Amino acid sequence: MHFRSLPLLACVWLLCACQPYMMKSSAVDQFPAPQQEIEFLDALEDMPAVTNNDALHGFLILEDGKDSSNDYQDRVVEGVRRKWLSSSFDEQANAAAHVGWMAGAGCRIMKIRGGLTMMIFGPVDRYAVKELIYMDILPLRTDNQSLSGAEFIDYINRLERIAGRATLKSGELQLDQTAGQSAVTPGNEAAIQEGTLPAAGPLEAPLVVPPAFEPANDPDAFPEPINTAVLKPPLEQSN
C-alpha cells in the first residue's frame, strides 16, 4: 500500500524543486526613492538572494544613475525594452533572480562583446555567464542559479570597475579576491539551486576570426534574450 504513494510523492517533490526560491519582500519595496540608495544597498546586502525586483532596480541605477519606475511592472517593461529580459519574462517580483538574465543585462549595459560566440549571437544567458566568470566578474554559477544580495552588490561593483566609474560601495570591494568571495554569507546556500557548475579556466579554444567578419559593435543590435524557462521540448511523433 505504501509503495502506491511513491509516484505521487515523487511528483510533489519535483513540483517543489521546480519552484523558484522566494523572498518575503524586496529591498526596493522599502527604499524605492533615489535618495534612499544607501538604505537600499544596506538592506540588499543582508538578503540571502537578490530578487528580480531588486536586480532590475540595481541595473536601472547602474545604467541611468536612477530608477524612475513606479513599481515592478514598470521595471519589467523597461527590462524588456532594453533587452535585458525576454518578452515572455513572467517571473515574480520577489523570486530569486537567475544569474543568466543578470549576466546578459550586465554585458549589454557595459557593452561587453566577449568571445566569437557572443559576437555572433549576442549575450545569450549561458555564454554571458561563462564570459563574466572568465573575466572574474561573476562567481562560479550556472545560468539558473542565484546570487545573494551581497554577491549582487559585488557584481555591480565589478561592472562599474570595468567602466572606470566609482563603485556603489567602494569600501567593500576587494579586487584581489575572487568574484563573490568578499560577499560570502552564511545561509546563502539556501538561495543557490543545485546544479553542475562550469569548469574554471578558458571558455573556448582560440578561434581565428575571418578577415571579412564584422561583429555588431552595439549589443543593442542583438535580438532579445531567450527565456529558457518557457522553452518546451518538441512533442514526440507517434508511430
Summary of the structure (lengths in Angstrom):
residues: 239
radius of gyration: 19.0
end to end distance: 35.6
largest distance: 69.4
contacts: 676
relative contact order: 0.15
helix: 48%
strand: 2%
